[in-house]
């Protein structure tokens, strides 16, 4: 029987999104925690992180004694915290999680960042700026806006509510500002699942491209381009409700009353 000394082993963490490496370290709920030696894995478990924010995930990494984090997107602030703890961060990897672990064990990554997946989706706008722009646009259009912890689970950044101009009942909108992840297509999928029947509409805020438009359309999500001025350029909304193009089920009369004006 081969005996392994503790000092010869290392713990590796990989945030999960299904079977893949999660697009965003700060939002992952499940992690692979693998104990490895120089040439093979010794044990692998799936652990849950119940914390609500990135700092909680830093604590999770510390509590599990992790020496190497393999991830996709991670904010510089959290990378710095981990590196200050002596954790090696290998980021920008877009692989199935188990494949990434095997590649790491076989020395394919070393301590260097891995392969960056080319994407036409890159937002190019800081998340804080995108949140401020979106909040202002919706408030200036007559919505009451909630943000932060009051908004909803990741990746819902804001919720907005406005009275229907026809029946005066509230219309609730879930909003995701698309600057969280290296893989916004994954973020859109998660947004679709999280913002389900509780909302009348879902808005994804991201510079428009054919790829983004197609992805949003597939999930019935409206795309709002921050490089346009929707209040000036889209004065007549097909729904009859500010900032919304799609007719809202149960509020079809709003579209009719808007068109008659």
N, C-alpha and C positions, 0 to 999 in steps of 0.2 A: 504493500500500500504506500502510495506517495504522500508524504507529509509535507504540507506547505506552511512555511513560517508566516506569521501575520505581517511582518515587514515586507514580504515578497508580494503581497496582494494589494490591490487598489480597488476602491469603489468608484463606479462610473454611473452617472445619472443621465437619463435621456427623457425629456418631456414628450408626452404622447398626444397625438391627435388621431384617434383610431389606431391603425397600425403604423402610421408615419410619425416622423419627428414633428412635434407641434410647431406651427408657424411662429408662435409667440411664447417665449419662456414665461413671461409674467402672468399669463392667463391659463397655463396648462393645469389640469386637475389631476392627471395621472402621470406617473414617472416610472420608467424602468430603473431599478437600482440593481446594478450588476457588480458582483465581486469577481475580479479577473486577476490572473497572474500574467507572466510575460507572454504566454502562448495560447491561453484558453480561458474560457469563462469557468468560474467555479460555482457560482450560483446566480440566479436571476429571479427577482421578484417584481411585482407591480405594486407600487405604493401610491396612496392617494394623498394629495395636499389639499387641505380644507381651508387654507388661508384665502383671504379675499383680494390680496394685492401682492405686488412684486416683492416687497420686503419680507412678507410671510414666506415666500418661496426661498428667499435667502436663508431664513431660519430653518426651513425644511432641509435644504442642502447641508447646512451645518449639522443639524441633529442626526442626519444619516451618515455623517462622516465621509462625505463624497470628496474625492480628490480631483476628479475630472468631470466636467459637464459637456455633453455633446448636444448641441441645440441648433435651431435655425435662427430666427430673429431674437435679439436680446438688446435692450436699451443699454447705452454706454454706462449709465449710472449703476445699473445692476451688475454689469460686467466688472466695473471697477470694484464694487463691494466684494464680489466673489474672488477676484484676483488679489485683493488685499488680504483675504483669508487664505491665500495660497492655492486656491482652486484653479486648475487649468481650464480655460473656456475655449472650446472648439466650436465655432459658430458658422452660420450661413450654409448649413447642410440641408439639402432637400432629398432625403432618402427614406425608405422604410426603416423603422427604428432598429429592427434586428439586423438588417443589412449593415447599417451604420456601425453597430456594435462589433460585428464581425470584421469590418474593414479596420476599425480602430485596433482590435486585438491583433490583426495581421500587420499592423504598423503602417497603414496607408495614410493616416492623417498626421501622425506625430503630434506636435503641439501647435500646428499651424491651422489657420482657418481653412475650412474645406471648400468644396466646389460651390460657387454661387450660381443659383439657377437663373439664367437669363430671363427677364420678364419685361413685357411692355406695360406692366401694371404699376410700376413704381410711382408713388404719389408725388414725391418731391416737395411736400408741404409738411411742416412740423405739426404734430398732432394738436398741440395747444393752440396754434394759430387757426387750425381747421375748426376746432371746437368753438373758438370765439366767433369766427365768421358765421358758422352755422347757427349758433345761438342768436346772434344779432339779426340774421336774415329771418328766422322764424318769429322772433319777438316783434320785429318791425312789420311782419305780415299779420299780426294780430293773435299769435299763439301764446299760450302760457307754457313756459319751458321749464322742465326739471332736468338737472344734470347730476353727475357724480353718483353717490350711493343711492340717491332717490330715483335714478333713471331705470335701472334694471340690471340684470346679469350681463357679463361680458358676452358679446361685444356691443351691447346697447350703450351708447354714450349719452344720449339725450332722449327724453320723451316730450312730445309737444301735444297740446290739446287746444281745440278751437270749436266753437259752436257751429253746427251746420247752418248755412244761411237759409235753408228751406224748412227744416223741422226743428232747428235750434237744439237738437240733442248733441252731446259732445262727440267729437271725432278725435280719436287717439292715434298718434303717429309715433312709431319707433324709429330712431335715427342712429345710424352707425357712421362715424367719421373714419374713412378708410385709410388711416395712416399707422395702424397698429403692427402690421405684419409684412413680411417679405412675400407672402402668398395671399393677396387679397381675395382670390377665388375661394380659398379655404375659409377666409373670414366671412365671405358672403354666404357660404353654405351654413356656417354656424349661426350667423345672424338670422337666416331663414328659419332655422329650427328653434332658436330661442324666442324670436318675436313672432309667435304664432297667432292663435285665436284672440289674444288679448288686445290686439291692435287692428285698426281699420286700414292702416297703410304702413309701409316700411320704406324708408329713404336711406340710400347709401350715398355718402358724400365723397366724391372722388373725381379727379379730372377725367373727362370723357374720352373714350377710345372705342374702337370697334369691339375689342376683346371685353372691356368692362361692360359695354352696353349689352352684348350677347349674354354674358354671365348673369347680369342683373335680370334681364328679360326672362331667362330660364327659370328663375325663382320668383318671378312676380314682384320684384323689388324695383322701385324707381331710382334712377341715377340722377343725382344733383351735382352739377359741375361747378366747383368753386371759382373757376376762372371766368364764369359768366355772372351777370347780374340778373337773377331770375325775376326780381320784382319789376325791373324795367323791360327786360326782354321777353317776358312771358306774362304779359298783363292778363290775357284771357286764358285761364286754365281750363282744360277740357272737363275736369271734374266739377268746376264751379267753386272749388275750394282753394284758397291760396297755396301756391307751391306744389300742388298735386295735379298731375296730369291724368292719372287713371281714375275712371269713375268709381266711386266708392259704393260697394254693395250695401243696399239699404238706404242710400242717400242719393239715389239717381235723380231725384227731383232737384237737387242742388245744381247739377249740370244743366238741366233744362231751364231753370230760372236764370242761370248765368247767360246762357246762349240767347235768351229772349231780350236781355237788356240791350 
